[in-house]
Amino acid sequence: MLFSILRRAVSSLFSQGKGERRWKACRQVIGVSLLGLLWLTPALPVRAEQLRELATFAGVRDNALVGYGLVVGLDGSGDQTMQAPFTGQSLTNMLSQLGITVPPGTNMQLRNVAGVMVTANLPPFSRPGQRLDVVVSSIGNARSLRGGTLLMTPLKGADGDIYAMAQGNLLVGGAGAEAGGSSVQINQQAGGRISGGAIVEREVPLQLGGETGELELQLKEADFGTAERVVTAINQSFGSQVASALDSRVIRLRGPLSANERVRFMARIESLRVEPMAAPARVVINSRTGSVVLNGAVTLHRAAVAHGNLSIVIDTEFRVSQPAPFSQGETTVVPDSDISINQQDGALQVVEGADLMSVVSALNALGATPADLMSILEALKAAGSLRAELEII
């Protein structure tokens, strides 16, 4: 489109005849100039990501909070105090703080109270008065927390100090019903959430940069190549040696001393786009679910694999042994078991793949189930054919 616009503009300057020859020469000059512009234009990285997706600043993190409390108002689905005595003790202590004395030795058969653990995450830079979402989980034998109310519960950090107070009505996603000795349940009822159920009482002290202004940028995935690219991108953006890599994960930054300028500095760092190094070839096997996941860098060197299934079938039939008439024998049931072993033939098949699709096609050609595929991948790794890290979770 740009070439056509230039052509019309130049054509209007020349008439026919000599103008045509001038136009041909001008068109050649314009074509060469456009090729030069396209050649000099830098190619943008296709897989570049913002630095905030690849790294975080040291100290800018969540803090875990936990507390013990009581949920009241349950419809007979709370803890059985004989099996969960801590619930009764907690209620007695709470009532004593409210000026109510429970006579010693009193056996309170409570069914509307449950002892729970309350957890929450305190985000960085939280200030007193902000609200947090909390998760409430039963620790006794309560059947359901539906309809319950969490009483005031202090939430403590790892240092034992109280950072928030939680209280509110629970939202339980599960449901259940019982009648005539039968019961049905959907999802889990021994836990729930309270949106905005905790109020921050104190903040976590955090001073970024300190007096020297030095900051640390920590990569989420340690990689020397990615660290080098991040350092190069930061130094090119600021035009000076602002960043230096300490190792494959940590990058040291020389930030400004002013707090306002430091915020702008960190925002500019996070907005930089960096193309990370390609992840190493890896195969992840979930031994519990039978899932097998391969990333795009997995390759297979040429190998021959023989795969055959072995199945054992035990068929048991129960026959009745009837005694002869007028005898003293008894009628008995005699099991008759038939055991058979079946083994499918497995011929050698060549597997090879230079990219992910070739690897998938080669493995599918074996006709193996996910459980058998795990053993085949382990054997290929041991034989040196599978060029990838094998991780079992």
C-alpha positions in Angstrom: 0.0 0.0 0.0 2.9 2.4 0.8 4.5 1.6 -2.6 1.2 2.4 -4.5 0.9 5.7 -2.7 4.4 6.7 -3.6 3.9 5.6 -7.2 0.8 7.8 -7.6 2.6 10.8 -6.0 5.6 10.5 -8.3 3.5 9.8 -11.4 1.6 13.1 -10.8 4.9 14.9 -11.1 5.8 13.5 -14.6 4.0 13.6 -17.8 4.1 11.0 -20.6 7.2 10.5 -22.7 10.3 11.4 -20.8 8.3 11.2 -17.6 7.9 7.5 -18.2 11.6 7.0 -18.3 12.0 9.1 -15.2 9.3 7.2 -13.5 11.0 3.8 -14.2 14.2 5.1 -12.6 12.3 6.6 -9.6 10.4 3.3 -9.1 13.7 1.4 -8.9 15.0 3.9 -6.3 11.8 3.6 -4.3 11.9 -0.2 -4.4 15.4 -0.3 -3.2 14.6 2.1 -0.4 11.6 0.1 0.8 13.7 -3.1 0.8 16.3 -1.3 2.9 13.7 -0.1 5.3 12.2 -3.6 5.7 15.7 -5.0 6.1 16.6 -2.5 8.9 13.3 -3.0 10.7 14.0 -5.2 13.7 11.9 -8.4 14.0 9.8 -8.5 17.2 10.2 -11.7 19.2 7.2 -13.9 18.8 7.3 -15.6 22.2 8.3 -12.5 24.2 6.6 -12.2 27.6 6.3 -9.5 30.1 8.9 -9.7 32.8 6.2 -9.8 35.5 5.3 -13.2 34.1 8.8 -14.5 34.4 10.1 -13.1 37.7 9.1 -11.4 40.9 10.9 -9.0 43.2 12.3 -10.4 46.4 10.1 -9.8 49.4 7.0 -9.1 47.4 5.0 -12.3 48.3 2.0 -13.5 50.2 2.2 -14.6 53.9 0.2 -17.6 55.2 -2.2 -17.0 58.2 -3.8 -19.7 60.3 -6.1 -19.7 63.3 -8.5 -21.9 65.3 -12.1 -21.0 65.9 -15.6 -22.2 66.5 -18.5 -22.4 64.0 -21.9 -22.1 65.6 -25.5 -22.2 64.4 -25.3 -25.6 62.8 -28.5 -27.7 62.4 -27.5 -30.6 64.5 -24.5 -31.4 62.3 -21.7 -30.2 64.6 -19.1 -32.1 66.5 -19.9 -34.9 68.9 -18.3 -33.5 72.1 -17.5 -37.0 73.4 -15.3 -37.8 70.4 -14.1 -34.2 70.0 -13.5 -32.8 73.5 -11.6 -29.8 72.3 -14.8 -28.3 71.0 -16.4 -28.3 74.4 -13.2 -26.9 76.0 -13.0 -24.1 73.5 -16.6 -23.2 74.0 -16.1 -23.1 77.8 -13.1 -20.8 77.5 -14.9 -18.5 75.2 -17.9 -18.3 77.5 -15.7 -17.5 80.5 -14.2 -14.6 78.5 -17.7 -13.3 78.0 -18.4 -13.5 81.7 -20.4 -16.8 81.7 -19.2 -19.5 84.1 -19.9 -23.1 83.2 -20.0 -25.3 86.4 -17.1 -27.8 86.5 -18.0 -31.3 85.4 -20.8 -30.2 83.2 -21.2 -32.4 80.1 -22.5 -30.2 77.4 -24.0 -32.3 74.6 -23.6 -29.8 71.8 -24.5 -30.6 68.3 -24.6 -27.1 66.8 -20.9 -26.2 67.4 -17.9 -27.3 65.5 -14.1 -26.7 65.9 -12.5 -25.4 62.7 -9.2 -24.3 61.3 -9.2 -21.0 59.5 -6.6 -20.2 56.8 -5.9 -17.1 54.7 -3.2 -15.5 52.6 -2.0 -12.0 53.5 -1.0 -10.2 50.2 2.0 -8.0 50.1 1.6 -4.3 51.1 -1.7 -5.1 52.9 -2.8 -2.3 55.3 -5.0 -2.4 58.4 -8.7 -2.4 57.5 -8.4 -4.4 54.2 -10.4 -7.5 53.9 -9.2 -11.0 53.0 -11.0 -14.2 51.9 -10.8 -17.1 54.4 -11.2 -20.9 54.1 -12.8 -22.7 57.0 -12.3 -26.4 57.5 -13.6 -28.8 60.2 -11.1 -30.6 62.3 -13.6 -32.7 64.3 -16.4 -35.1 63.3 -18.9 -32.5 62.2 -21.1 -33.8 59.3 -21.7 -30.4 57.7 -20.9 -26.7 58.2 -23.8 -25.5 56.1 -25.6 -22.6 57.7 -22.9 -22.0 60.3 -21.3 -18.7 61.5 -17.6 -18.4 62.3 -17.0 -16.6 65.6 -14.2 -14.0 66.0 -11.0 -15.9 65.2 -7.5 -14.4 65.4 -5.3 -15.3 62.5 -1.6 -15.7 63.2 1.5 -15.7 61.0 4.6 -17.8 61.2 6.1 -15.5 63.9 3.0 -16.1 66.2 1.7 -12.5 65.9 -1.9 -11.8 65.1 -2.3 -10.1 61.6 -6.0 -10.5 61.0 -9.4 -11.3 62.6 -11.9 -13.5 60.9 -15.7 -13.7 61.4 -18.8 -14.2 59.3 -21.3 -16.6 57.7 -20.0 -19.6 55.8 -20.7 -20.5 52.2 -20.6 -24.3 51.7 -20.8 -25.6 48.2 -21.8 -29.2 49.1 -25.2 -30.6 50.0 -26.6 -33.8 51.5 -29.6 -35.5 52.8 -30.4 -38.5 55.1 -33.6 -40.5 55.6 -34.4 -44.0 56.6 -30.8 -45.1 57.0 -29.9 -43.9 53.5 -27.9 -40.8 52.6 -26.8 -38.9 49.6 -24.1 -36.2 49.4 -22.9 -33.9 46.7 -19.4 -32.4 47.0 -17.8 -31.8 50.4 -19.6 -30.2 53.3 -16.9 -30.1 56.0 -15.4 -26.9 54.7 -16.4 -23.6 53.3 -15.3 -20.0 52.4 -16.1 -16.6 53.7 -15.6 -13.9 51.1 -14.0 -10.9 52.8 -14.3 -12.6 56.1 -11.1 -11.4 57.7 -10.0 -7.8 58.4 -6.2 -7.0 58.5 -5.1 -5.7 61.9 -1.4 -5.2 61.2 0.8 -5.0 58.2 3.9 -7.0 57.4 7.0 -4.7 57.5 8.6 -4.6 54.0 11.1 -2.1 52.8 12.2 -2.5 49.2 15.6 -1.3 48.3 16.6 -0.1 51.8 19.0 2.8 52.0 21.2 1.6 49.1 18.3 1.2 46.6 19.4 -2.4 45.6 16.7 -4.7 44.6 16.6 -8.4 43.7 14.7 -9.9 40.9 14.0 -13.6 41.2 13.2 -15.8 38.2 10.3 -18.2 38.7 12.2 -20.9 36.7 16.0 -20.9 37.2 17.8 -20.7 33.8 21.1 -19.1 32.9 20.1 -18.3 29.4 16.9 -16.5 30.6 18.8 -14.7 33.3 21.3 -13.4 30.7 18.5 -12.2 28.4 16.7 -10.4 31.3 19.9 -8.6 32.2 20.5 -7.6 28.6 17.0 -6.3 28.2 17.1 -4.2 31.4 20.5 -2.7 30.6 19.4 -1.8 27.1 16.2 -0.3 28.3 17.9 2.0 30.8 21.0 2.6 28.8 23.4 1.7 31.6 24.6 -1.2 33.7 21.5 -1.4 36.0 21.2 -5.2 36.3 23.7 -7.9 36.9 23.0 -11.7 37.3 24.1 -13.4 40.6 23.2 -16.9 39.4 20.6 -18.6 37.2 17.7 -17.3 39.3 18.6 -14.0 41.1 19.3 -10.7 39.3 20.6 -7.7 41.3 19.3 -4.3 40.3 20.6 -0.8 41.2 17.4 1.2 41.8 16.8 4.8 42.8 16.9 5.9 46.4 13.6 7.8 46.2 10.5 5.7 47.0 8.4 7.4 44.3 11.2 6.9 41.7 11.7 3.3 42.9 8.0 2.4 42.2 8.4 3.8 38.6 11.6 1.9 38.2 9.9 -1.4 39.3 6.9 -0.8 37.1 9.2 -0.2 34.1 11.1 -3.4 34.8 8.0 -5.5 35.0 6.7 -4.1 31.7 9.8 -5.1 29.7 9.3 -8.0 27.3 11.8 -10.8 27.3 11.8 -14.0 25.3 12.7 -16.8 27.7 14.8 -19.8 26.8 12.9 -22.9 25.6 12.1 -25.3 28.3 14.2 -28.5 28.3 12.7 -31.7 26.9 10.6 -33.3 29.6 8.1 -36.1 30.1 5.9 -35.9 33.2 4.1 -39.1 34.4 1.4 -39.1 37.0 1.6 -42.5 38.5 -1.7 -42.0 40.4 -3.9 -41.0 37.5 -2.0 -42.6 34.6 -1.5 -39.2 32.8 1.4 -38.8 30.5 2.4 -35.3 29.3 5.2 -34.5 26.8 6.4 -31.0 26.0 7.3 -29.8 22.5 11.1 -30.5 22.8 10.8 -34.3 23.3 12.4 -36.4 20.6 13.0 -40.1 20.0 16.1 -41.6 18.6 15.6 -44.7 16.5 14.7 -47.8 18.6 12.7 -51.0 18.3 10.0 -51.8 20.8 8.0 -55.0 21.3 4.8 -54.6 23.3 2.3 -57.3 24.3 -0.4 -57.5 27.0 -0.5 -60.3 29.6 -3.9 -61.0 31.2 -4.9 -63.5 33.9 -8.6 -64.4 34.1 -10.0 -66.3 37.1 -13.6 -67.5 36.5 -15.3 -69.1 39.5 -18.6 -70.9 39.4 -20.5 -72.2 42.5 -22.0 -75.7 42.2 -24.4 -77.4 44.6 -23.3 -80.8 45.9 -26.5 -82.9 46.7 -26.1 -86.0 48.9 -27.7 -89.3 48.0 -31.3 -90.0 49.1 -31.7 -91.3 52.7 -28.0 -90.6 53.4 -26.7 -88.6 56.3 -24.9 -86.2 54.0 -25.6 -82.4 53.8 -26.1 -80.2 50.9 -23.0 -78.0 50.3 -21.9 -75.3 47.8 -18.6 -76.1 46.1 -16.7 -73.4 44.2 -15.3 -74.4 40.8 -12.5 -72.1 39.7 -11.0 -71.9 36.2 -7.8 -69.9 35.7 -6.5 -68.9 32.3 -3.5 -66.8 31.2 -3.7 -65.0 27.9 -0.8 -63.2 26.3 -1.0 -61.1 23.2 1.7 -61.3 20.6 3.9 -58.3 20.3 6.2 -57.8 17.3 9.1 -55.4 17.2 8.2 -52.0 16.0 10.5 -49.2 15.1 9.8 -45.9 16.9 11.5 -42.6 16.0 10.5 -38.9 16.1 12.3 -35.7 15.4 9.5 -33.5 16.7 6.5 -33.8 19.1 4.0 -35.0 16.5 6.3 -37.7 15.2 6.9 -38.9 18.8 3.1 -39.0 19.4 2.5 -40.9 16.2 5.3 -43.4 16.9 4.0 -44.1 20.5 0.4 -44.4 19.3 1.5 -47.0 16.7 2.4 -49.3 19.6 -1.2 -49.5 20.7 -0.3 -49.3 24.4 -2.5 -48.2 27.2 -1.4 -45.2 29.4 -0.3 -47.6 32.1 1.8 -49.6 29.6 3.1 -46.4 28.0 4.7 -45.5 31.3 6.8 -48.6 31.3 7.7 -48.2 27.6 8.8 -44.6 28.2 11.0 -45.7 31.2 12.5 -48.4 29.0 13.2 -46.0 26.2 14.8 -43.6 28.6 17.0 -46.4 30.0 18.0 -47.4 26.4 19.0 -43.8 25.6 16.4 -43.4 22.9 14.1 -41.0 24.7 15.8 -37.6 24.7 14.0 -36.0 27.6 13.9 -35.7 31.3 11.6 -38.3 32.9 9.7 -36.9 35.9 7.3 -39.0 37.9 4.8 -37.2 40.2 
